[in-house]
Structures are given as C-alpha cells and as structure tokens.
Amino acid sequence: MLPLLITIQNVFFAAGERLKKDEKGATAVEYGLIVGLLAIVVIGALTLLNDPLREMIQGVVGQLGGGEETPAT
C-alpha cells in the first residue's frame, strides 16, 4: 500500500511542478489585454473621426452621382 501512496504523491508533485512552469495562461491574459487596448483605440479613433469620415463618404457618393434611390425591379 505504501508504494502506491508514494507513486500518487510523486505524480501530484510532478504535476505541480509542471503547472508552475506553464505560462500559457499568462500569455493568453496578455494577448487579451492587447486586444482590449486596440479595441479602445479603434473605437476612440472612429469616434473622433466620425464627422470627417461622414463628409468624405458623402462627397464621394455625391461625385459618383449616388444618393438617389433606384426603383426595385
């Protein structure tokens, strides 16, 4: 019975050592923070550039003769 308990104990200690060395969770958190920061920057930029972008797109549509609704066929 004692060898079985020693084997189980060794397995748990080995698993604990492997978990201490595993940094995949930390990497995933770092990537998540980067994605979140990029999302904030993109949303902020689009908010600040809302009016100039709208005017530019309306100018292009006007030059292309758009803005008129076509009848459905």
Secondary structure, DSSP 8 states (H G I E B T S, - for coil): -HHHHHHHHHHHHHHHHHHHH--HHHHHHHHHHHHHHHHHHHHHHHHHTHHHHHHHHHHHHHHTT-S------
